[in-house]
């Protein structure tokens, strides 16, 4: 992203900022004159992210808030927006889950938590800001989906479903917000090196570092792309997978079988 592109987003809210893509994005978007609210579950891990953003010249605040908590999110987002009218909100927070040791189905309660964070957490991030952005007739909304939304992964049913819901919501929101001057981008990354990816015990083709993913996302946001999807070989395979006969598509995905290790940090 060029310096002029950075200047278009002077007030940024980013959830899931404490690790992985979120942490890398915080560093990528930080710049002099930028105010940032970095949200995550762990204040200890958020601290160094804010320090790095401040070292890059940004004013960075942190909030240890669970995105599944609607009231806490609304209060924190509205308070920040009142002081720094938000130009860019990135609903990045998410958790993964899937089948463990071949268990079927997913453990009781897993789907509820995945939906609460990945889908409802996205809504809790976006909905409090939309009326304010609409009133200002400017702003950009970015929603973190996944290539699993394009072709659901058989070992990650709940994760795939919630990411597909995020993508569908983003596509619908894009059309409804355009007349109000707002832009919406849906982000669909493939495998990105992160604590979440480390729990994916299986084939991870074309995996890239979080910093490289952040570069791609930042460039896509600066270009105001409606869809930011990468890497292109997996995007193409996902597209083809949806056009094959179901039996053949399912057989092809056998090569991507994986076990999802429990999240030791908690859901």
N, C-alpha and C positions, 0 to 999 in steps of 0.2 A: 504494500500500500504506500503510495506517495505521501509526502507531507501535506500536500493540498487536499488529498482524499481524507487523511486523518482529521484535518481541520473541520470537516463537515460534521463530525461526531464529537461534540465537546462535552457531552454528559452521557455517560454509559453505565448501564446496569448489567451485570453479568452474574448469573447463578452458576453453581457448580464450579466456583472459581478456585477451589483449593487444590485441585490436582488435574492431571491429564490435559485434555484439550482446553478446559477452562483456565487452568494455570498458564498455559502457553498463550492463550488468547489475551489474557490480562497483560502479559508482558508485551505482546505484539501491538496492542492498541494504546498502551500508555504513551503519553507524549506531553510536553509542556502545554499548559492551558486546558488539559482534559481533567474532568472530575469523574471519578469512578466509584460505584458502590459494588463491592465484591461480596457475594453471598455464598456461604457454604455451611456445612454442618459442624465443622471443626475449627474453632477460633485459633487453635495452635497452628494448624496448617495454613490458615488464611493470613496470619501475620507476615510470614516471609514473602507471600505473593504481593501484599500491599507495600511492603518495603521495596521490593523490586520495581513496582509501578512508580513509587515515589522517586526512586533513583533515576527513573526515566523522565521525570519532570511532572508527572501527574499528581493530582490530589486524590488520594485513595482512602476510602472508608471501608470498613468491613462490617458484616452482620452475620453472626452465627444463628441462622434461622433455618428451620426445616421447611422446604418449599411446600410440603403437604399441609402446613398450618396456614390456612387462608387468612385468618385475622392478623396474625403476626406479620405475614408478608405484606398485606395491604397497608398496615400502619407504617412499616419501614419504607416501602416504596413511595407512598404518598408524601412522607416527610422529606425524603431525598429529592423528589421531583419538585416540591415546593421551593427548595433552595437552588436546585440545579435542574431546570426543565430538561427532561430526558430527550436526547436525540436518537439514541440507539439502545434497545433492550435486547439482550441475548438470553433466551430461555435455554440454558445449556444443562442444567442439573438433570441427572438421570442415574439410574442404577440398572444393573443387569441381573438376570436370573435365568435359570434353566434347569435341565434335568441333571441330577447328581447321581453318579455311579449307575446310570441306566435306569434310575427310578422313574416310575410313571404312575400317575401324573406328577406335576410339580407339587412340592410340599404344601400342606394347607396354610393359607394365609400369604403365600408368596405372591400370588397374582394380585391380591389386594394392595400390598405394599408397592409393587412395581407400578400398578395403575395410579396409586396415590402420588408417587413421586414423578413418574415419567409423563403422565397425562394431566392429572389434576394440578401437579406442581407447575407445569407449563401454563395452565390457565391462571393459576394464582399469581404468576409472574406477569402475565400480559394484561389480564382484565382490569386491574386497578389503574393501569397507565393509559389504556386506550381512550377513555373519555378526555383525558388531559391532552393527549397527542392530537386527537380529533379537533379539539378546541383551538389548538395552535396551528392545525393544518400542516403539520410536518412531523417527521420521525420515521424510524426504521425499526421493524420488528424482525428478529431472527429466531427461528425455532430449530432446535437440534433434534433431528430425526436420525435415520440410519439407513444403510443399504438393506438392512433386514426389513425395512418397511416396503421396499420394492419387491423383494422375494423373501417371504418369511422363512426363518430358520427352524427346521423341525425340532431341534434340541432347545430352542428358546421361544416357546409359544407365547408366553405373556409379554416378554420383552418385544418380540416382533409385533404383537398386536398393539401395544401401546405406542410404539414408534410409527406404526402405520396410521394410528389415530392422530398423532402429532402432525404427520405429513398431510393427512386429509384436512385437518383443521387449518393448517397453514395455507393450503391451496384455496380453501373457501374464504379465509380471512383476506387473502391477497385481493380477491375480486371485490369483496365488500368494502375494503379500506381504500382502494384506489381513488374513488371519487372524493375522499376526504383528505387526499394528499399524503397518505401514509404508504410506505413500501414494505413488503413482506418477503423475506427470504426463508426458504426451507433448506436445511443443511443435512445431507445424507452422506456421512463418511463411511468408509470401510474400516478395516482394522487399523487402529492407532495405538501405538505403544503407550500404555497407561496402567494404573492399578486394576482398572476394569478389564482391560485386555489380558492382563496377566492371569486372571481367573478363568479365561477361556482356554481350556486345555484341549486343543485340537489344531487342525490345519488353519493357518491365518495367512493366506496369500496376500502379497503386496502390502504387508504391514509397514506403516511409516511412522517416524517419530512424531510426537505431539507438536513439536515446534514447526515441522514441515506442514502438518495439517493446519496449524494456526495461520501459516502464511497463505495457504490456499483459501481458507475461510475469509481471512481479512481482505484478500484480493477480490473475492467474490462479493463481499459486502460493499466494498468500495465501488465495484461495477454495478451494484444494485441488481445482481442476478436473482431471479425468482427461485432457481434451484441451483444449489452448490453441491455437487455430487462427485465423489472421487473414491478410489482411482478408476480411471476410465475402463480398464479391462473388467473389473468387477461390475461396474455399471452396465457394461454391455452384456455380461453373463446374466445379470439380474433381468435385464430386458428380454433376453432370449429365453430364460427360464420360464417367464410368464407366457410365452408363446408356444412352448412345447406342449404336447399332450401331457396331462397331469401325471400319468404313470412314469413317463420318460423323465419329466422334470424332477419328480421325487427321487427317482433312481440316480439321477445326476448328483443330487445333493447328498447322497450317501457318502461321497468323498469329503464332505465338510462336517461329518459327524464330530461332535465335541462333548466334553463333560464340563460343566460350569461349577467351579469350586465355590464353596460358601464364602460370603463376604465377611472376613474377620473383623472389619470395622463396624459392622452392623448396618442394617438397611436404612 
